[in-house]
Amino acid sequence: MESVSTLPGQLVRTRRFALGVPGRFTVAPDGATVLFLRGRAGDDPATCLWALELDSGTQRLLADPAVLLGMSSTGIGAYATDAAVELVAFTLAGALWTVDVADGRARRLPAEGPAADPRPDPAGRRIAYVSGGALRVIEADGTGDRAIAAPDGPDVTFGVASLGGPRGYWWAPDGARLLVTRVDSAGVELWHTADPAEPAVVPRAVRYAVAGTANAEVTLWIAGLDGARTEARWDRGAFEYVPGAGWDAHGPYAVVQSRDQRTVRFLGIDPADGGTTVLTEQRDECWVQVVSGLPTRSGSGALIAHADLRGTRHLTVDGFTVTPPGLQLRAVLGVDGDEVLFTASEDPTETHVWSYRATDGVRRLSAEAGVHSGVRRGGTLVHVARCADQPGGRVTVVREGKPAVPIASLVERPVLDVHATPLVLGPRELRGVLYLPSWHRPDGGRLPVLLDPYGGAGRQRVTAELDWRCLVSQWFAEQGFAVLVADGRGTPGRGPDWERDVHGDLFGPVLDDQVAALQEAARLRPELDLGRVGIRGWSFGGSLAVLAVLRRPDVFHAAVAGAGVTDQRLYHAYWRERFLGHPDEFPERYEACSLVRAAPKLTRPLLLTHGLADDKSHPANTLRLSSALLAAGRPHEVLLLPGAGHQAITEDLLWHQVRFLQRHLGVH
């Protein structure tokens, strides 16, 4: 049991098995060089930049934080290159650096700090970056640093992504101008996050647009290198969200979405005067799903998008579906000329890499069961295969007619093995997996059951890969539980109808599916004791855990809930209004989904935990629920985590959850 007991420490030390895993791949236009990030070991946080020369098989270290800074406590979090992949720009400890791919010479530029999100222009002559809310440009030789778009108000930023997207500005192909996001948050509610353990520290103020309140005003501008700007014009009153934008060979473009998220438009932007043209429009009576990487255009100008038809999310090219029924589009990974690289699922537990070209049709490029992804350019595919054998997956570089070249992962081997059985449960064919203790034998008696779901739209838990969450479920099993994980309605991978079954009722179908999965699993596996059932979850899963003991105390006998949203009006407008609509229009939906209102129904043991520095699900959610429970005379436990954010995980926190569940479910 020693190895089992040390898993929580390994999770913290390896940052959930993320260290030592190669990632963020860039392929040169000729397909002969691949850049990537990876640390030196599975517990090394100093992520380095590497170059793999495929013709020689040589792997070179381009940028090492320990060498550049004289220390190794921080790493390179992201980087960008010019079009030829000859010049790389990155930030390290707030400073702007470049490195020449050919000779490996690194240089620190005298840029304004702290710098973030640097991107060379396509020719590698200059680098744009963000600092202090301004978009700045500096010549590649370190001269001429200047702001080309500076904040004109205390709550204004230029070049910073909106809606959590990856980018906030885009170079024109000729490097003479940029498309820039301007975000004005002055009208957004001001919230404060404090650390009661440090009373002398002033609370941190953040703008947070919760359901029913004003969003930030997002606009797009064509910015010249001399500071001249032209605004892109569209009906922002009708389309206030900007979930995507870019500048390709056919000009600048934007993806805009109505507040009710039922309409999305793909706009072409005239770089001369900022006028816009609607290139395509999508509508849905619930919401239009914004698919990662879409809409976009091919090298010949074909419009690449998606369509939800008869239960399938299809890839479309110029309005025509090119993928078959039952193949669920997940994301578009990139477009190289007229070839589209995308991910899609036939079985919801697996995600495979596919390509589409008009001359070849649709082809699957990955084979073994797993969750696959990749990058393709110049005939070279960097294939990432996340399967059930190791966290982080395996990376292989594939070129036609040449031997495959692996990129080694240095992730640590987990200290415990997973003992999991995949399940297909009930009439809805819910995908599940059952984790049993390694020491359990068929004649060893019945085990209390612990449900360990997420259940929300953002993530599946049941996939054909080994990730850190699987290891946590197994670790809980080793403490004396049969751990059941199931994905119900609302989760990705089963198509648009499955996702939209939770429209208007965020929790009801999800909880019903968890109960159905539990009952069917117990029918199949008699060692599951339905007289002792617990549930634990974090974020959406935390809300689900609270709901389980409030609505179904006949099924669930104890719950551990972390960082859950208990009042749906206390969560981000974009993410909550998608499912429940605007609270002024549908107040009854918010009332029905309020865990605070249902607090007097609690009759089962409940542990609430929340990081006090959580800026995604504010600690007010847990505190308001606790207050309502106290007012109703309902005993419960609260564990607050000073300084912890939304994804809090510590050894002590995991052990505290285990002991709570063991105590209340009769595990000795």
C-alpha positions in Angstrom: 0.0 0.0 0.0 3.0 2.3 0.2 2.9 3.1 -3.5 -0.8 3.8 -3.3 -0.4 6.2 -0.4 2.2 8.3 -2.3 0.0 9.0 -5.4 -1.3 12.3 -4.0 2.3 13.5 -3.6 3.2 12.4 -7.1 0.2 14.3 -8.5 1.4 17.5 -6.9 5.1 17.0 -7.8 4.4 16.1 -11.5 1.6 18.7 -11.9 -0.8 15.9 -12.6 1.6 14.1 -14.9 1.9 17.2 -17.2 5.7 17.6 -16.7 8.0 15.9 -19.1 5.3 15.6 -21.8 6.2 17.0 -25.2 3.6 19.5 -26.6 2.9 22.7 -28.5 4.3 21.3 -31.8 5.2 23.5 -34.8 6.1 21.9 -38.2 8.3 23.8 -40.7 6.8 24.4 -44.1 9.1 21.8 -45.7 8.1 19.3 -43.0 11.7 18.6 -42.1 11.8 20.3 -38.7 9.5 20.1 -35.7 9.6 22.4 -32.7 8.1 21.5 -29.4 8.2 22.2 -25.6 9.2 19.6 -23.0 10.9 19.7 -19.6 14.0 17.7 -18.8 12.2 15.2 -16.5 8.8 14.3 -15.3 9.1 16.5 -12.2 11.0 19.4 -13.9 8.8 22.6 -14.2 11.4 24.4 -16.4 9.9 23.7 -19.8 12.5 23.9 -22.6 12.2 24.6 -26.3 13.5 21.8 -28.6 14.0 21.3 -32.3 13.8 17.9 -34.0 15.6 17.7 -37.4 13.9 14.7 -39.1 16.4 14.1 -41.9 19.3 13.6 -39.4 17.2 12.5 -36.4 19.0 15.1 -34.4 17.2 16.7 -31.4 18.5 20.1 -30.4 17.9 22.1 -27.2 17.0 25.7 -28.5 16.1 27.4 -25.2 16.8 26.3 -21.7 15.4 28.5 -18.9 18.2 27.3 -16.5 20.8 28.6 -18.9 19.0 31.8 -20.0 18.0 32.8 -16.4 20.6 31.1 -14.4 17.9 29.2 -12.6 15.2 26.6 -13.4 12.2 27.5 -11.4 10.1 28.7 -14.3 9.6 27.5 -17.9 8.6 28.5 -21.4 4.8 28.4 -21.4 4.2 29.2 -25.1 6.0 30.4 -28.2 5.3 31.5 -31.8 7.3 31.5 -35.0 7.5 33.3 -38.3 6.0 31.6 -41.4 9.3 29.9 -42.3 9.8 28.6 -38.7 13.2 30.3 -38.7 12.7 32.8 -35.8 11.0 31.9 -32.5 9.7 34.4 -30.0 8.8 33.5 -26.4 8.5 35.0 -22.9 10.4 33.9 -19.9 9.9 35.4 -16.4 8.1 38.3 -18.1 11.0 39.1 -20.5 10.8 38.8 -24.3 13.3 36.5 -26.0 14.0 35.3 -29.6 15.9 32.3 -30.8 17.3 31.6 -34.2 16.3 28.0 -35.2 19.3 27.5 -37.5 22.1 28.4 -35.0 20.3 28.2 -31.7 21.3 31.8 -30.7 19.0 33.2 -28.1 18.6 36.9 -27.5 16.7 38.9 -24.8 15.0 41.9 -26.4 14.7 45.3 -24.5 10.9 45.1 -24.6 8.4 46.6 -22.2 7.7 44.2 -19.4 6.1 42.1 -18.3 5.6 40.9 -21.8 3.1 38.2 -22.9 1.9 36.4 -26.1 4.7 37.4 -28.5 4.3 36.6 -32.2 6.7 37.4 -35.0 5.3 38.7 -38.2 5.2 36.2 -41.1 8.6 37.4 -42.4 10.3 37.4 -39.0 11.2 41.1 -39.2 9.5 42.3 -36.1 7.6 40.9 -33.0 4.3 41.9 -31.6 3.5 41.4 -27.9 1.2 42.5 -25.2 2.2 44.4 -22.1 0.2 46.5 -19.7 -2.9 46.1 -21.8 -1.2 47.5 -24.9 -0.3 45.8 -28.1 3.3 46.6 -28.9 5.7 45.9 -31.7 9.5 45.7 -31.6 12.0 45.1 -34.4 13.6 41.7 -34.4 17.0 43.3 -33.8 15.6 44.9 -30.6 15.1 48.5 -31.9 12.0 50.5 -32.3 9.8 49.2 -29.5 6.5 51.1 -29.6 2.8 50.7 -28.7 0.6 50.5 -31.7 -2.6 50.2 -29.7 -2.6 51.6 -26.1 -5.4 51.5 -23.6 -7.7 54.5 -23.7 -9.3 53.7 -20.4 -8.5 52.0 -17.1 -10.5 48.9 -18.1 -9.4 48.7 -21.7 -7.0 46.1 -23.2 -5.7 45.6 -26.7 -4.5 42.3 -28.0 -5.9 40.2 -25.2 -8.2 37.3 -26.1 -11.9 37.4 -25.2 -14.0 34.4 -24.0 -10.8 32.6 -22.9 -9.6 32.1 -26.5 -6.0 31.5 -27.4 -5.3 34.8 -29.2 -6.1 38.4 -29.2 -4.4 39.7 -32.3 -3.4 38.4 -35.8 -0.7 39.5 -38.3 -1.6 40.2 -41.9 0.2 37.9 -44.3 2.4 40.8 -45.5 3.3 41.9 -41.9 2.1 45.5 -42.6 -1.0 45.4 -40.3 -2.7 43.5 -37.6 -6.2 42.6 -36.6 -6.5 43.5 -33.0 -9.1 42.8 -30.2 -10.1 45.7 -28.0 -11.9 44.7 -24.8 -13.5 47.4 -22.6 -14.6 45.9 -19.3 -15.8 49.1 -17.7 -19.4 48.1 -17.7 -18.7 44.6 -16.2 -19.5 44.0 -12.5 -16.5 44.4 -10.2 -15.9 41.4 -7.9 -13.3 40.9 -5.1 -11.3 37.9 -4.1 -9.7 38.0 -0.7 -7.5 35.7 1.4 -8.8 35.8 5.0 -5.5 34.2 6.0 -3.7 37.4 5.0 -5.8 40.2 6.4 -3.2 42.9 5.5 -3.4 42.1 1.8 -5.9 44.2 -0.2 -8.6 42.0 -1.9 -7.9 41.4 -5.6 -10.5 43.1 -7.8 -11.6 41.4 -11.0 -14.3 42.1 -13.6 -16.7 39.2 -13.8 -19.7 39.1 -16.1 -22.2 36.8 -14.4 -25.5 35.6 -15.9 -27.9 38.4 -16.6 -25.3 41.2 -16.3 -23.3 43.3 -18.8 -20.6 41.7 -20.8 -17.3 43.4 -21.8 -17.5 45.4 -25.0 -15.4 43.6 -27.6 -14.4 45.2 -30.9 -11.9 44.4 -33.6 -9.6 46.9 -35.3 -7.2 46.9 -38.3 -4.0 48.4 -36.8 -1.1 49.8 -38.8 2.5 49.8 -37.6 2.3 53.6 -37.3 -0.6 53.4 -34.8 -3.4 54.1 -37.2 -6.6 52.1 -36.5 -9.8 51.3 -38.4 -12.7 49.6 -36.6 -14.3 46.6 -38.1 -18.1 47.3 -38.2 -20.9 44.9 -37.5 -24.2 44.9 -35.6 -22.6 44.6 -32.1 -26.0 45.1 -30.5 -27.2 41.8 -32.0 -23.8 40.0 -32.0 -21.8 40.9 -28.8 -19.7 37.8 -28.5 -16.5 37.4 -30.6 -15.5 33.7 -30.2 -13.0 33.8 -33.1 -11.1 35.9 -35.6 -8.1 35.7 -37.8 -6.3 36.9 -41.0 -5.5 34.5 -43.8 -4.5 34.8 -47.4 -8.1 35.8 -48.2 -8.2 38.7 -45.7 -9.2 39.3 -42.1 -12.3 37.7 -40.7 -14.3 37.3 -37.5 -16.7 34.9 -35.9 -19.5 36.7 -34.0 -22.3 35.3 -31.9 -25.6 36.6 -30.5 -26.0 36.8 -26.7 -28.6 34.0 -26.7 -25.9 32.0 -28.7 -28.6 30.8 -31.2 -27.0 32.6 -34.2 -23.3 32.7 -35.3 -22.0 34.6 -38.3 -18.7 34.3 -40.1 -17.7 37.7 -41.3 -15.2 38.8 -43.9 -13.6 42.1 -43.0 -12.5 44.7 -45.6 -9.1 45.8 -44.3 -9.4 49.2 -46.1 -12.5 50.5 -44.4 -13.5 47.9 -41.8 -16.8 47.0 -43.5 -18.0 43.4 -43.0 -19.7 40.9 -45.2 -21.6 37.9 -43.9 -20.0 34.8 -45.4 -22.1 32.3 -43.7 -24.7 32.1 -40.9 -25.6 29.3 -38.5 -28.8 29.1 -36.4 -30.1 26.7 -33.8 -33.1 26.8 -31.5 -31.0 25.9 -28.4 -27.5 27.2 -29.2 -24.9 27.1 -32.0 -21.9 25.1 -30.8 -18.6 26.9 -31.6 -16.3 24.1 -32.8 -12.6 24.6 -32.1 -10.8 25.7 -35.3 -14.0 26.7 -37.1 -15.1 28.4 -39.3 -12.0 28.8 -41.4 -10.9 28.8 -45.0 -8.8 26.5 -47.1 -5.9 27.7 -49.3 -8.2 28.0 -52.3 -10.8 29.9 -50.3 -13.3 27.2 -49.6 -15.3 27.8 -46.4 -14.8 25.1 -43.9 -17.5 24.9 -41.2 -19.8 22.4 -39.5 -23.5 21.4 -39.6 -25.6 19.6 -37.0 -27.9 17.3 -38.9 -30.0 14.4 -37.7 -27.9 13.7 -34.6 -24.5 14.1 -36.2 -22.0 17.0 -36.2 -20.6 17.0 -39.7 -17.6 18.8 -41.3 -18.7 20.9 -44.2 -16.9 22.5 -47.1 -18.6 25.3 -48.9 -21.9 24.2 -47.3 -21.7 20.5 -48.3 -21.3 17.8 -45.7 -18.1 15.7 -46.3 -18.2 13.4 -43.3 -20.7 10.5 -42.9 -23.6 10.1 -40.5 -22.5 8.9 -37.0 -19.0 10.4 -37.2 -19.1 13.2 -34.7 -16.8 16.1 -35.5 -14.7 17.2 -32.5 -12.3 19.9 -33.7 -10.4 21.1 -36.8 -6.7 20.9 -36.0 -5.5 22.8 -39.0 -5.7 23.4 -42.8 -2.7 22.9 -45.0 -3.5 24.1 -48.5 -6.8 22.3 -49.2 -6.3 19.4 -46.8 -8.3 19.6 -43.5 -6.9 17.8 -40.5 -9.6 17.2 -37.9 -10.6 15.0 -35.0 -13.9 13.0 -34.8 -15.5 10.1 -32.9 -17.3 7.0 -34.0 -17.2 5.6 -30.5 -17.6 8.4 -27.9 -14.8 7.0 -25.7 -12.3 7.4 -28.6 -11.2 10.4 -30.6 -9.3 9.8 -33.8 -7.4 12.0 -36.3 -8.9 12.3 -39.8 -8.0 14.2 -42.9 -10.2 15.5 -45.8 -9.1 16.4 -49.2 -11.5 16.7 -52.2 -9.5 14.3 -54.2 -9.1 11.7 -51.4 -12.3 12.1 -49.4 -12.2 11.4 -45.7 -9.4 9.2 -44.3 -8.7 8.1 -40.7 -5.1 8.5 -39.8 -5.0 6.9 -36.3 -5.7 3.3 -35.5 -5.4 2.1 -31.9 -8.0 2.9 -29.2 -7.3 6.2 -27.6 -7.7 10.0 -27.8 -5.6 11.2 -30.7 -4.6 14.6 -31.9 -1.9 16.1 -34.1 -0.4 18.8 -36.3 0.3 18.4 -40.0 2.2 20.5 -42.4 4.4 19.9 -45.5 3.5 16.3 -45.5 4.7 15.7 -41.9 2.2 14.6 -39.3 3.0 15.0 -35.6 0.7 12.3 -34.1 -0.2 12.4 -30.4 -1.8 9.2 -29.2 -3.1 9.2 -25.7 -4.0 5.6 -24.8 -4.5 3.5 -21.8 -0.9 2.6 -21.1 0.6 5.8 -19.8 -0.4 9.4 -19.0 0.7 12.1 -21.5 0.5 9.7 -24.4 3.1 8.9 -27.1 4.2 11.3 -29.9 5.4 10.0 -33.3 6.4 12.1 -36.3 5.2 10.4 -39.5 6.3 11.2 -43.1 5.2 9.2 -46.1 7.8 6.7 -47.3 10.1 7.3 -44.3 10.5 5.7 -40.9 8.4 7.1 -38.0 10.4 9.2 -35.5 9.3 9.2 -31.9 9.5 12.2 -29.6 10.2 10.8 -26.1 7.9 11.6 -23.2 9.7 11.9 -19.9 6.5 11.7 -17.8 6.8 9.8 -14.6 5.4 6.3 -14.3 2.4 6.4 -11.9 3.0 4.7 -8.6 -0.1 2.6 -8.9 -1.7 0.5 -11.6 -5.3 1.0 -12.8 -7.8 -1.8 -12.5 -10.7 -0.6 -14.6 -13.6 -2.3 -16.4 -15.3 -0.4 -19.3 -19.1 -0.6 -19.2 -22.0 0.3 -21.4 -25.0 0.9 -19.2 -28.7 0.8 -19.7 -31.0 1.7 -22.6 -29.1 5.0 -23.2 -25.9 3.0 -23.5 -24.2 5.3 -21.0 -20.4 4.9 -21.2 -18.9 4.1 -17.8 -15.9 2.6 -16.2 -15.6 0.7 -12.8 -12.5 0.9 -10.7 -12.0 -1.8 -8.1 -9.3 -2.1 -5.4 -6.3 -4.1 -6.6 -6.7 -6.2 -3.4 -10.4 -7.0 -3.9 -11.4 -10.6 -4.7 -14.8 -11.8 -6.0 -15.5 -13.5 -2.7 -14.3 -10.6 -0.7 -17.7 -9.2 0.1 -19.6 -6.1 -1.1 -18.0 -2.7 -1.5 -19.4 0.7 -0.9 -19.8 2.6 -4.2 -18.3 6.0 -4.9 -19.5 7.9 -8.0 -16.8 10.1 -9.4 -18.3 12.1 -12.3 -17.8 15.4 -14.0 -21.0 15.3 -15.9 -20.9 18.8 -17.6 -20.5 20.0 -21.1 -16.8 20.8 -20.9 -15.4 17.3 -20.4 -15.8 13.6 -20.7 -14.5 11.3 -18.0 -14.9 8.0 -19.7 -12.3 7.9 -22.6 -9.8 5.3 -23.9 -6.9 7.2 -22.4 -5.1 7.2 -19.0 -5.1 10.6 -17.5 -4.6 11.8 -13.9 -8.3 11.7 -13.1 -8.3 7.9 -13.8 -5.4 7.6 -11.3 -7.3 9.6 -8.7 -10.4 7.3 -9.2 -8.2 4.2 -8.8 -6.6 5.8 -5.7 -10.0 6.2 -4.1 -10.8 2.6 -5.0 -7.7 1.4 -3.2 -9.1 3.1 0.0 -12.0 0.6 0.0 -14.5 1.7 -2.6 -15.9 0.5 -5.9 -15.5 3.7 -7.9 -18.0 4.3 -10.8 -17.4 7.0 -13.4 -20.1 7.6 -16.0 -20.8 10.2 -18.7 -24.4 11.1 -19.2 -26.4 13.6 -21.3 -24.7 16.9 -21.9 -21.2 15.6 -22.1 -19.2 15.8 -25.4 -18.7 13.0 -27.9 -22.3 11.7 -28.4 -23.4 14.3 -30.9 -25.5 17.5 -30.8 -28.8 16.0 -29.7 -27.0 14.4 -26.7 -25.4 17.7 -25.8 -28.6 19.7 -26.0 -30.6 17.4 -23.9 -29.7 19.6 -20.9 -31.0 22.8 -22.5 -33.2 24.5 -20.0 -32.5 22.0 -17.3 -28.8 21.9 -16.5 -29.0 19.2 -13.8 -32.1 17.0 -14.1 -31.0 14.7 -17.0 -27.5 14.6 -15.7 -28.5 13.3 -12.3 -31.0 10.9 -13.8 -28.2 9.4 -15.9 -25.9 9.0 -12.9 -28.6 7.1 -11.0 -29.4 4.9 -14.0 -25.7 4.2 -14.5 -25.4 3.2 -10.8 -28.4 0.9 -10.8 -27.3 -0.8 -14.0 -23.7 -1.2 -12.8 -25.0 -2.8 -9.6 -27.2 -5.2 -11.6 -24.1 -6.3 -13.6 -21.7 -6.3 -10.7 -23.2 -7.8 -7.5 -20.2 -6.7 -5.4 -21.6 -3.1 -5.5 -23.4 -2.3 -2.3 -26.3 0.1 -3.0 -26.9 0.6 0.7 -23.6 2.6 0.9 -23.3 5.1 -2.0 -21.2 8.2 -2.0 -20.5 10.8 -4.7 -17.6 13.3 -5.1 -17.0 15.9 -7.8 -15.2 19.2 -8.6 -16.5 22.2 -10.5 -19.6 21.0 -12.4 -19.1 17.7 -10.7 -19.1 19.5 -7.3 -22.5 21.0 -8.1 -23.7 17.6 -9.2 -22.5 16.0 -5.9 -24.5 18.5 -3.9 -27.6 18.0 -6.1 -27.3 14.2 -5.6 -27.7 14.3 -1.9 -30.4 17.0 -2.0 -32.6 15.4 -4.6 -31.9 11.8 -4.2 -31.1 11.0 -0.6 -32.7 7.6 -1.3 -29.8 6.7 -3.5 -26.8 8.8 -2.3 -25.7 8.6 1.4 -22.8 11.1 1.5 -21.2 13.7 -0.8 -18.0 15.6 -1.3 -18.4 18.7 -3.4 -15.5 21.0 -4.5 -15.7 24.4 -6.2 -19.3 23.9 -7.3 -21.6 26.6 -8.6 -24.6 26.6 -6.2 -26.4 29.8 -7.4 -26.4 29.8 -11.2 -26.6 33.6 -11.3 -23.1 33.6 -9.8 -21.5 32.0 -12.9 -20.2 33.5 -16.1 -22.9 34.7 -18.5 -21.5 33.1 -21.6 -21.3 29.6 -20.1 -24.5 29.7 -18.0 -26.9 31.5 -20.4 -26.0 28.9 -23.1 -28.0 26.3 -21.2 -30.5 28.3 -19.1 -31.0 31.5 -21.2 -31.0 35.0 -19.8 -32.2 35.0 -16.2 -34.6 37.9 -16.9 -36.3 35.8 -19.5 -36.2 32.4 -17.8 -36.0 33.1 -14.0 -37.8 29.8 -13.3 -34.9 27.8 -14.8 -32.4 29.5 -12.5 -34.6 28.9 -9.5 -35.0 25.2 -10.4 -31.2 24.8 -10.7 -30.5 26.7 -7.4 -28.8 24.5 -4.9 -29.0 27.3 -2.3 -32.8 27.3 -2.5 -32.9 23.5 -2.1 -30.6 23.6 1.0 -33.3 22.8 3.5 -33.7 19.4 1.9 -30.3 18.1 3.0 -30.5 15.0 5.1 -27.2 13.3 4.2 -23.5 14.1 5.2 -22.0 16.7 3.0 -18.4 18.1 2.8 -18.0 21.4 0.9 -14.6 22.6 -0.2 -13.5 25.6 -2.1 -10.3 27.5 -2.9 -10.5 31.1 -1.6 -8.6 32.4 -4.6 -10.9 30.7 -7.1 -11.7 33.3 -9.9 -13.7 30.9 -12.0 -16.3 29.6 -9.6 -16.3 32.3 -6.8 -16.1 31.0 -3.2 -19.3 32.9 -2.6 -21.0 29.8 -4.1 -19.9 27.6 -1.3 -20.3 30.2 1.4 -23.9 31.1 0.4 -24.8 27.4 0.3 -23.2 26.9 3.7 -25.1 29.9 5.1 -28.4 28.5 3.8 -27.7 25.1 5.3 -26.9 26.7 8.7 -30.1 28.8 8.5 -32.1 25.6 7.8 -30.3 23.7 10.7 -28.7 21.2 8.3 -25.3 19.9 9.6 -22.5 19.9 7.0 -18.7 20.4 6.8 -16.8 23.1 5.1 -13.2 23.1 4.1 -11.8 26.4 2.7 -8.4 26.5 1.0 -6.5 29.8 1.5 -4.6 30.8 -1.6 -6.0 28.0 -3.8 -7.6 28.5 -7.2 -10.2 26.6 -9.1 -8.1 23.5 -9.8 -6.9 22.9 -6.3 -5.4 19.5 -5.5 -3.1 18.7 -2.5 -2.2 15.6 -0.6 -4.1 16.8 2.5 -7.2 17.6 0.5 -7.4 14.2 -1.1 -6.9 12.4 2.3 -9.5 14.6 3.9 -12.1 13.6 1.3 -11.2 9.9 1.8 -11.6 10.0 5.5 -14.9 11.8 5.3 -16.3 9.2 2.9 -14.9 6.3 4.8 -16.4 7.6 8.0 -19.9 8.0 6.5 -20.0 5.0 4.3 -18.7 2.5 6.8 -15.2 1.8 5.4 -12.9 0.5 8.1 
